[in-house]
Amino acid sequence: MSNIVFNYIVRDNINENRISDIVNGLESRKYKVHLRFFDFSLSKEVNKKVKSINKKPDNVTISAIEKDYEDFENASNLILENFSEYVDCMCLIIVYDNLVVNKSLDDIDFDLLQDDDFGFIYSDYAVNGIRCFLPSCKKTFELRSPFLFLSTKKIIKHISEKDPASVIYNKYAGFHIPKSLCNIVLSNEK
């Protein structure tokens, strides 16, 4: 099983049901997932809520890391600080807690990231059940897709850059999966 790191950024309170949906959406027969919640909230209750989950998929390990609320603006860089944690992982993804994977990791061929020309994989997504299509050419849209897997090998190669994720996004080819693999939940109930 290949290793994948999911880094979820939590800025506000998040309830147990949302955490459970996030965890269970990462079920996979092909990949071992290291799920890390970075808790930038004021309440710092994510760790307690993660521990209250009764059932999780066998392929998922979970941890919660508390961060200062004021450091939220630098969240991506803080997550990449400890790059040594990613060395044995094929790829990583940094997302916000309103994104839920719909048990579709097995639909992704992460071996593409072993190619020297590819730096990331991205997919279409759904917002409250409505599918949003992303163009297959990365040059046609400026914002990163909310479902962007970055090659760990490329991150380590560019770790000295100010924003390694942006360097990868701009320097390497991306592989587009024309399928909705995750949902963005737009609701006040977190």
N, C-alpha and C positions, 0 to 999 in steps of 0.2 A: 504494500500500500504506500502510495506517495503521500507526503505531508503537505498540507495547505494551512496557512495561518489566516484566520478571519479576525480582524481588529475592528471591533464595534466601538464607535465613539458615542458616549451617552452624556448629553448635556443637561437634560431635565430629568425629573423623576420618570421612572419606567416601571410598569406594573409586572407582576409575576406572569400573567398570561402572555404579554408581549415577549418576555424573556423566553418563556416556554416555546412560543411560536418560532422565535429565532433559532433556538437550540434544535428543535425537531426538524426545522427546514433544512438543516445541514446533514441529514442522514444520507449516507453513501455506502455503497458496497466496494467502491474502488479507491476511496481516499480517506486518509486519517486527517481529521480537522482539529486544529488547535484554535479554540475560540477564546478570544480575550476581550473582555469588556473594559474599556478605559472610562472610568467614572469621573467625569468633570462636573457632575451635579453638586448642588449645595448640600443635599441630604446625605450623600455617600451611603446609600442603602443597596446598591447593586449587588455587592458581595453577599449580603444577607439573603437577598431574593434569589440569587443563583443557587445558594445552598438549600433553598426550600424546594427546588425542582425535584420531584419524585422520580421521574422517568426521563432518561435521555438516551439517544442512540449510542450504540457501543463504539462507534468510530469517532465520537466527539469528546475532547477534553476541554474543560472550562476553567478560566481564571478571571478574576476581577481585580483591576489595578486602579487604585484611587489616585487622582490627579487634582491639582489646584484648579478651582473654577476659573481663576484669572488667566490660566495658561491655555484656555480653550483655543485662542487664536492660533497657537502653534501646535495644535493637536497632531497633525500629520508628522511634523518634524520630531515631536516627542516620541511618537510611536516608533519611528525609524532609528531613534538614538541607540537602542540596544540591538544593533543589527546582527550581532553574534547569535542571537536567538533564532535567526532565520536560516542559518547556514545549511541545515539539513532539510529545509523545506523547498519544494519546487516553486511555490509562488505565494504571494500574500495579497490581501485585499484590505482596504481601509474604507469602512462605510459608516453611515450614521444609523442610529437605532430605529429609524422608521423604515428600514429596508428589511424585508423578510425573503429568504431564499425559499423557493417552492419545491424542495426536495429534488433539485435538478442537477446537482453536481456531477452525477454520472454521465450527463449529456455533454460534458466538456472534456476535450482531449488536451490535458495540460502538457503533454509531451511536446506540443508545438513550441512551448517556451524554451525548449532545449536548443532550438534553431538560433543561430547567431543573429539572424535578421529580425526575429520577433521579440518584442519586449513586453507585450501585454495581450490579453484576451478580453473582449467586452461583448455584452449581449444586449438585446432589447429588454425592456422591462414593462411592468404594468403599474398604473397609478389607479388605485381603487377599482381594480378589475379591468380598466381600459388599457389595451396594449399600446405602448409607445415605441415606434420604430426608430432605430438609430441608423444613420447612413453607414455604409460599409467602408467609406473612405474617411480616415481620421482627420484629414485636412479640411473637410467640409463642416466640421463643428468645432467650436472653440472650447466648450466646457467638457470636462471629463464625464464620461457616462457614470451613473451611480453604481455600476456593476463592472468594475475594472480590476482584473487580476494582473498583478505585476510580477514579472520574472524576478525571483530572488537573486539569481546570478547577476542580473543587470543592476539591481539595487546595490548589491555589494560592490560592483564595479564602479558605480557612481556615488558611493556613499559620501564622498568628500564634497559633493556639490551642495549648494544651499537647499535645493528641493529635488532630490533624486527622482521622485515620482514624475515631476514635470519634465525632467531631462529624458527619461525613458519614453514618456508619452510623445515627446517631440522628435526624438532621435531614431526610434525604432518603429518598425511596422507593427500594426496591431491586427489581430485576427477577430473578425466580427462573427458572432453566432446569431443568425437571424431568427431568434426565438426568444420569447419572454421567459427568462429564467428566475426572475425575482419580482416582488411586488413592493411598491412604495406605498406605505399606509399613511394617508393624510387624514388624521383624526386627532382630536384633542385628548383622547384617552390614550395615555402612554403608560 
